Amino acid sequence: MSISQPKFKMKIRLLLSLLAIFAYQVAFAEAHPELQISVDHSQIHPRENGPVVSYADVLERATPSVVSVYTSRIVRTRGSGQSMEDLLRQFGFRIPEEENGDQAPRERRQQLGVGSGVIFSEDGYIITNHHVVQGMRGRQADEIRVQLSDGTEYDAELVGSDQKTDVAVLKINANGSLPAVTLADSDQLRVGDVVFAIGNPLDVGLTATQGIVSATGRDSYGILGPGAYENFIQTDAAINLGNSGGALIDAWGRLIGINTAIVSRTGGSIGIGFAIPVNMALNIAQNLIDSGDVPRGMLGLFPTNLDRDLADAFGLDSTRGALVNQVQQDSPAQRAGIQHGDIITQVDDIEIESAQQLRLRVSQMLPGREVAVKLIRQGETLEIPVTLGALDGVVRTEVQPDETIHGMRLKAVNEELRDAHSIPENIEGLLVESVDPDSPFDGKLQPRMVILEVNGEAVEAPEGLKPLLQEGMNRLYVWADGQKRFIVLRM
């Protein structure tokens, strides 16, 4: 069988094309040899005697404890925008609400702000910033929602908030225990320690940034405003809007601070961020949980920092300490004998470096507590015991706790109560702070009265009142409004 000439030529051309392609592949392979790639699909992990190359395990432990915090308020309007009612109204149609008068108000949720928080107790307590839960521009939030790292959301209760330290505590109720963070001792921090800031910056989701402790004890920036108490950890870990209230953790995954503020001319991070030390934040949080407010001790003086000239004028070798400029009249400091010109160098076992530190440390002590104030007076070192007063005028003490008896809250008269209620020195007994409506004393005793005697027996402590009361008629001798008188009470 013969092959036609055109078909033969076509087969020849095909054979030549295949030979050409083969020759090209051989030439290309010689010019471009196959890449020798090595792929390792294992995760990074610490190696014995090797440098730390990943903190993934640390962040996996700490991140579930960090939450996103959303605040919102309920706005009531009578319709806005291009709603169906607006369109009908424009074309002259009646609106059902208008037939009955004004249009019914509507409610909508308006988001105020986004921040972060840290679960520090398995039963649902979360620590965050005061400025996070108060909403933007100080507008009170109607609703606070918390979102966990797994996406679960909860309505949160505001337990308490302290503007002077920018600390707030939230509470959520979950089924079972929550992933609480491990707390470190922030007093042990050193400049150079590796840290991570974890939070929800700009609402992009939980994010971790790395840095170091740049400084500690930053207390003179006035970030929180006049009258506030500052003692910040400074870090270069990136902190942005939304990170407020989030966690600053160490290289072991322990909480060391609550991210709070940045210094920036642009609004974004430039490597100067501040966090509240966890020791300070926890102290505030515990008080908010226990009583809803923060009792603060008071010396009653106006301190200032020493500069080199003042130190030389007082014959001091250093500028350490707090110079007393003025002592308030009838204050704990004055009653203890502290004078203007004294240089306070220590309170109990706390060394005082500056006026700001003195104010901060005393504010963290319980009113009514006796402290040892070490000071320098005209070159001589003295140690003076001082019983702290209270900034809010209410003395809380572990020695003389409030006690409620028969629906009546009582407190033994002491020097602080004398000052607060103008009680004379010769009046000894129990101050009536409040009387419940269902108390047998209601209508008989009133707040600010002092019970001097019960049935002829002097009473000096709350626990001493109940044994003196008897069934039937009781004779109470009281002081009120500058006068003493008897009150008869039937039990």
PyMOL commands that set and color helices and strands:
alter all, ss='L'
color gray80, all
select helices_A, chain A and resi 5-31+56-65+84-90+96-99+130-133+136-138+186-188+201-203+278-291+308-313+332-336+355-363+415-421+462-464+466-468
alter helices_A, ss='H'
color red, helices_A
select strands_A, chain A and resi 66-77+106-119+125-128+143-147+153-155+157-162+167-171+194-199+207-218+232-235+247-250+255-262+273-277+297-298+301-305+322-327+343-347+350-351+370-377+380-387+389-390+403-405+408-412+430-435+450-454+457-458+473-480+483-490
alter strands_A, ss='S'
color yellow, strands_A
deselect
rebuild
show_as cartoon
